[in-house]
Amino acid sequence: MKKPIIIFLKKLTQKVVAILLIFICTFLLFALKIPHQICQKITNDLISHQEQEIPRRFLKIFSLNSGATVYAAMPIEKQTIQYNLAAVFPDTPSASPTPTGSPPPETNLSGKISSQNIQVKNHTKKTFDTSALLTAPLSYQKNGDGYKVLLVHTHTTECYHPNDRSQNPEENMIRIGKEFQTVLEENGIKTLHITTVHDVPYTTSYKKSLESVTKALQEHPSIEVVIDLHRDAIYAENGEKLRPVAKINETNAAQVMLVCGTDEGGLPHPDWKENLSFAVKVQNEMQSHYPNLARPLDLRKERFNTHTTTKSVIFEIGSNGNSLEEAIAGSRLAAQAVSNVLNNVN
């Protein structure tokens, strides 16, 4: 009888502490006057960029302007994430306040490009040789009928300046997917574009998009590449939106960041390195033909549904500071880079 009582008291204590920490978190967020945009960005990322199988735990969040520690209860994986914009984007310059109604200032988040056009921000303990990944043969069947590439949007309603969300398919990620699909098919790559809205409600986005991808792969086994098209959200330390652009042929194109998941967060992902190899090839192609279009490739502990094929990658097309026109330009260039990589397979 003693052991069940101890377990009950332990669970009760954990619940009481959880409730107290939520109240403390709420108080500190107001007392420290952390910019609303940054708080929302942190919350959105931590909820949306985790897959649904993971438990709810307490997360330590570091304020971007005061250095104070704040706690919040939200779904995260076993490790503690230190969410600090300066650490995640060390090359990000501070932006001056943006006048209401005007576009955010341009910035460039490409960072230093290596001799082989590859720069990886490694948020894991994984080790790898980028040169070996770049030169490794790519398994891809160019011939044959059927779809080869699947485009999906986990966060379908993401859109661009001046709004952050829209149900209008002509201005959210569905529009970006259409542009991406057009370029791929102009290059002879048959593409299936899923236009289902997965982020209403927002917290089940990854669960629902995984269901869509799984169904599509079952119905179309010829699909080898899965690309999840997103829009990033980047802020300066003062809470202002950043607008990452590269000037390509005199046109402003939103910069593109590739995101690869791994199994380090605890979810199975045996083929993460094959995905990374594909992403490195696309990164190299972008930088070779469109200098500064690519931001550093982001290798993460989380899986992000990229376990469904050996060529599954997230593409972050611009940020919420970019215009739709800049995002369209960036997406078309990224799609051309993907086309080049796939069509150059021997």
C-alpha positions in Angstrom: 0.0 0.0 0.0 2.9 2.3 0.7 4.2 2.4 -2.9 0.9 3.4 -4.6 0.5 6.2 -2.0 4.0 7.5 -2.8 3.3 7.4 -6.6 -0.1 9.2 -6.1 1.6 12.0 -4.0 4.4 12.3 -6.5 1.9 12.8 -9.4 -0.1 15.2 -7.4 3.0 17.3 -6.5 4.0 17.4 -10.2 0.5 18.7 -11.2 0.6 21.4 -8.5 4.0 22.5 -9.6 2.9 22.6 -13.2 0.0 24.9 -12.4 2.2 27.2 -10.4 4.8 27.4 -13.1 2.2 28.3 -15.7 1.0 31.2 -13.6 4.6 32.3 -13.0 5.3 32.1 -16.7 2.3 34.3 -17.5 3.3 36.8 -14.9 6.9 37.0 -16.1 5.9 37.4 -19.7 3.9 40.6 -18.8 6.3 41.8 -16.1 9.4 41.5 -18.3 7.6 43.1 -21.3 8.9 40.6 -23.7 7.9 41.7 -27.2 4.6 40.0 -28.2 5.9 38.9 -31.7 8.8 37.1 -30.1 6.7 35.3 -27.5 4.3 34.3 -30.3 7.1 33.1 -32.5 8.6 31.0 -29.6 5.2 29.5 -28.8 4.2 28.8 -32.4 7.6 27.1 -33.2 7.6 25.0 -30.1 4.0 23.8 -30.6 4.1 23.4 -34.4 7.6 22.1 -34.9 7.1 19.0 -32.7 5.4 15.9 -33.9 2.3 14.8 -32.0 3.6 11.6 -30.4 5.7 13.5 -27.9 4.7 14.2 -24.3 4.0 17.5 -22.6 6.9 18.7 -20.5 8.2 21.9 -19.0 10.4 24.0 -21.2 13.0 26.6 -20.3 12.8 29.7 -22.5 15.3 32.4 -22.4 14.1 36.0 -22.9 15.7 37.6 -25.9 16.0 41.0 -24.4 16.5 40.5 -20.6 18.2 37.2 -20.3 15.7 36.1 -17.7 14.5 32.5 -17.6 10.9 31.8 -18.2 9.1 28.4 -18.0 6.1 27.3 -20.0 4.2 24.0 -20.3 4.1 22.9 -23.9 4.8 19.8 -26.0 8.6 19.3 -26.4 10.9 16.4 -26.6 13.2 15.1 -23.8 15.9 17.6 -24.3 15.7 21.2 -23.0 15.6 23.7 -25.9 17.4 27.1 -25.3 15.5 29.3 -27.7 17.6 32.3 -28.3 17.4 34.2 -31.6 21.1 35.2 -31.5 22.1 31.6 -31.1 19.8 30.2 -33.8 20.6 33.0 -36.3 24.0 34.3 -35.3 24.4 36.2 -38.6 21.1 38.1 -38.1 21.6 41.9 -37.9 19.4 44.1 -35.7 16.7 45.9 -37.7 15.5 49.4 -37.0 11.8 49.8 -36.2 9.7 49.5 -39.4 7.2 52.3 -40.1 3.6 51.0 -40.1 2.5 49.9 -43.6 6.0 49.8 -45.1 7.9 46.5 -45.9 10.5 45.4 -43.4 14.1 46.2 -44.2 16.1 43.8 -46.3 18.6 41.4 -44.7 20.7 38.5 -45.8 21.0 35.4 -43.7 23.3 33.4 -46.0 26.2 33.4 -43.6 29.6 32.3 -44.8 29.6 29.9 -47.7 32.1 27.1 -47.7 34.3 26.1 -50.7 31.6 23.7 -51.7 28.6 26.1 -51.2 27.5 24.1 -48.1 26.9 25.5 -44.7 25.0 23.5 -42.1 23.7 24.7 -38.7 23.9 21.5 -36.8 21.5 21.5 -33.8 22.3 17.8 -33.1 25.2 15.7 -32.0 25.3 14.0 -35.4 28.6 13.9 -37.3 28.8 13.8 -41.1 31.1 14.7 -44.0 29.4 17.2 -46.3 31.8 16.5 -49.1 30.9 12.8 -49.0 27.2 13.6 -48.8 27.5 15.9 -51.8 29.2 13.3 -54.0 27.2 10.3 -52.8 25.1 8.8 -55.6 21.4 9.8 -55.5 18.9 7.0 -55.9 16.1 8.3 -58.2 14.2 6.7 -61.1 13.7 9.4 -63.7 11.9 7.2 -66.1 8.4 5.6 -65.8 4.9 6.9 -65.3 3.5 8.3 -62.1 4.2 11.1 -59.8 7.8 11.6 -58.7 7.5 14.5 -56.3 4.9 15.3 -53.6 4.4 18.8 -52.3 2.6 19.3 -49.0 2.0 22.2 -46.6 2.0 21.3 -42.9 1.3 25.0 -42.1 -0.9 25.8 -45.1 -2.2 29.2 -43.9 1.3 30.7 -43.5 1.5 33.8 -45.7 3.6 36.9 -46.2 3.8 40.6 -45.3 1.7 42.3 -44.1 -0.2 39.3 -42.7 1.0 36.1 -41.0 -1.9 33.9 -41.8 -4.5 33.6 -44.6 -7.1 31.2 -45.7 -6.8 32.6 -49.3 -5.0 30.0 -51.4 -3.7 32.7 -53.7 -1.6 34.3 -50.9 -0.7 31.4 -48.6 1.5 28.4 -49.0 -0.8 26.8 -51.5 0.2 29.6 -53.9 3.9 28.9 -53.3 3.2 25.2 -53.9 1.6 26.0 -57.3 4.6 28.0 -58.4 7.0 25.2 -57.2 4.9 22.6 -59.0 4.8 24.6 -62.2 8.6 24.8 -62.4 9.1 21.1 -61.6 6.6 20.1 -64.3 8.2 22.5 -66.8 11.3 20.4 -66.2 9.5 17.1 -66.9 9.0 16.1 -63.3 5.4 14.9 -62.6 4.4 16.4 -59.3 1.4 15.9 -56.9 0.4 18.9 -54.9 -1.6 18.4 -51.8 -3.7 21.6 -51.0 -5.4 20.4 -47.8 -5.4 22.8 -45.0 -3.5 21.1 -42.1 -3.0 23.9 -39.6 -6.6 24.4 -38.4 -6.3 23.8 -35.5 -2.6 24.6 -35.5 -1.5 22.2 -32.8 -2.4 19.1 -34.9 -0.7 20.3 -38.1 2.1 17.7 -38.2 -0.3 14.8 -37.3 -2.7 15.7 -40.1 0.0 16.4 -42.7 1.6 13.0 -42.0 -1.8 11.4 -42.6 -2.0 13.2 -46.0 1.6 12.2 -47.0 1.1 8.6 -45.9 -2.1 8.3 -47.9 -0.5 9.9 -51.0 2.5 7.5 -50.9 0.2 4.5 -50.6 -1.8 5.6 -53.6 1.2 6.7 -55.6 4.2 4.4 -54.8 6.2 6.1 -57.6 6.7 9.2 -55.5 10.3 9.4 -54.3 10.6 13.0 -53.1 8.5 14.7 -50.4 8.8 18.5 -50.0 7.0 20.3 -47.2 6.8 24.0 -48.1 6.8 26.4 -45.2 7.3 30.1 -44.5 9.7 31.0 -41.7 9.1 33.8 -39.1 12.3 35.7 -38.2 12.5 38.7 -35.8 15.2 41.1 -34.8 15.9 41.5 -31.0 13.6 44.5 -30.9 10.7 42.4 -32.2 10.6 43.7 -35.7 10.2 41.3 -38.7 13.2 40.5 -40.8 13.0 40.2 -44.6 15.7 37.8 -45.9 16.3 38.5 -49.6 18.9 37.7 -52.3 19.1 39.8 -55.5 19.1 37.3 -58.4 19.2 38.8 -61.9 18.0 42.1 -60.5 15.0 40.5 -58.8 14.5 40.3 -55.0 14.0 36.7 -54.1 13.1 35.5 -50.6 16.0 33.4 -49.2 15.3 29.7 -48.7 16.3 27.5 -45.8 16.3 23.7 -46.1 15.4 21.8 -42.8 16.3 18.2 -42.2 15.1 16.1 -39.3 16.9 13.3 -37.5 16.2 10.6 -34.9 17.9 12.4 -32.1 14.6 13.5 -30.6 13.7 9.9 -30.0 11.4 9.2 -33.0 12.6 6.6 -35.5 14.3 8.0 -38.6 16.8 5.5 -40.0 17.2 7.4 -43.3 18.0 10.8 -42.0 21.4 10.9 -43.6 20.0 10.1 -47.1 17.6 13.0 -46.7 20.5 15.2 -45.7 22.5 14.1 -48.7 19.7 15.1 -51.0 19.3 18.4 -49.2 23.1 19.1 -49.5 22.9 18.5 -53.2 20.0 21.0 -53.6 21.8 23.5 -51.4 24.9 23.2 -53.6 22.8 23.7 -56.7 21.1 26.8 -55.3 24.4 28.4 -54.3 26.1 27.5 -57.5 23.5 29.1 -59.8 21.8 31.6 -57.4 24.4 32.9 -55.0 23.0 33.9 -51.5 19.6 32.4 -52.3 20.2 29.6 -49.7 20.4 30.2 -45.9 22.4 27.7 -44.0 20.9 24.2 -44.0 19.2 23.5 -40.7 19.8 20.0 -39.2 17.4 19.4 -36.3 16.8 16.8 -33.5 13.1 16.7 -34.4 11.9 14.4 -37.2 9.3 16.7 -38.7 7.6 13.9 -40.7 10.8 13.6 -42.9 11.0 9.8 -42.3 8.5 8.9 -45.1 11.0 8.7 -47.9 14.8 9.0 -48.4 14.4 12.4 -50.0 12.0 14.3 -47.6 13.0 17.8 -46.8 11.3 21.0 -45.4 11.8 24.1 -47.5 11.3 27.4 -45.6 10.5 29.9 -48.4 11.4 33.3 -47.0 10.0 34.8 -43.8 6.9 36.7 -42.7 8.7 39.9 -43.5 9.0 39.0 -47.2 6.4 40.0 -49.8 4.5 37.4 -51.7 6.3 38.4 -54.9 9.7 37.8 -53.2 8.5 34.4 -51.9 7.3 33.4 -55.4 10.6 34.3 -56.9 12.5 32.4 -54.2 10.3 29.3 -54.6 10.7 29.2 -58.4 14.5 29.3 -58.1 14.5 26.6 -55.4 12.2 24.4 -57.6 14.6 24.9 -60.5 17.5 23.8 -58.2 15.5 20.6 -57.2 14.8 20.0 -60.9 18.4 20.2 -61.8 19.5 17.8 -59.1 16.8 15.2 -60.1 17.3 15.5 -63.8 21.1 15.2 -63.5 20.9 11.7 -62.0 22.6 9.3 -64.3 
